Amino acid sequence: MKLRTVVAQNLRRMRHIKGMSQEELAAHAGLYRTYVGHLEREVHSPTVDMLEKLAEILDVAPTDFFIDPPPPIPPPPPRKRKRA
């Protein structure tokens, strides 16, 4: 498996485990939501500095992004419905 794929899958998995949306992760990291989506879809590759920042926000070791094969991606937590 390509390293870019491993990093992308681990990023998405870690974000889901923390119950964060792409928007929330992006806001904490000072990024655009679309950039986080691009990282998860392998459109872009994160820099080492970016991996360190994302790892800090997700409370994981930066090396956790390189676990191959990544564990299965859990389903996202249920979203709370807004009442009208």
N, C-alpha and C positions, 0 to 999 in steps of 0.2 A: 504494500500500500504506500502511496506517495506520502511524504511527510506533511505536505500541505493539507492533505485529506485528514490525516491523523489529528493535526492541530485544529482544523475546522470542526471535526466531530467532537473533540474534547471540549472545545470552547462552548459549543451548543449544549453539550451534556452538562457541563459545570454551571452554565447559566440557568438551565432548567432546574437543576438540583437546588439552586439558591432561590428559585421561584421568581427570577427576574425576567422582565421583558427585554427585548433588544433596546427599546427606548430607555429603560431604566439603567441598563449597563452603560449605554452610550452617554447618558447624562452624568453618571458618576465618573466616567473616564474623560469627559470633555470632548466627546466625539459625536459625529452624526450617526443617527440610527442606521442609515443606509450603509455606512462603513462597516458597522458591526455585522449587518446582513451579508455584506460582501466577504467579510472574513469567514463567516459560517458557510458560505456557498463557494468558497475557494476562488473568488474573483480577485481578491487581494491577499497578500501574505503579510502577516504582522511582523514588525521589527522586533528585535530582542527587547528594546525599551518598552514597546507596546505590550509585549507578553508579560513583562514584569508588572506593568501598571494594571493590566487585566487580572493577573494572578492576585495582586494585592486586594483588588476590589472583590474578587470572588473567594478570597481567603483560602487560596491553594498555593502550592509550591509552583514556581514557573516550570519546573521540569515535568509537572503533571500533564502539561499540554502535549508531551511527547510519548505518552504511554501508548504502546501499540501491541495488540489491537485495542482500541478504546472500548471500554465497557458499553453495553447497549445504552442508547439514549432513552431515558425514562420519559413517559408522557408528561407534558406540562401540567402544572397544578391547575385545578379548575378555577376559572375566573369568577369573581363575584359579580353578580348582575347588579346594575344600577337601577334603583327604583325610580320610577317616574313621578 
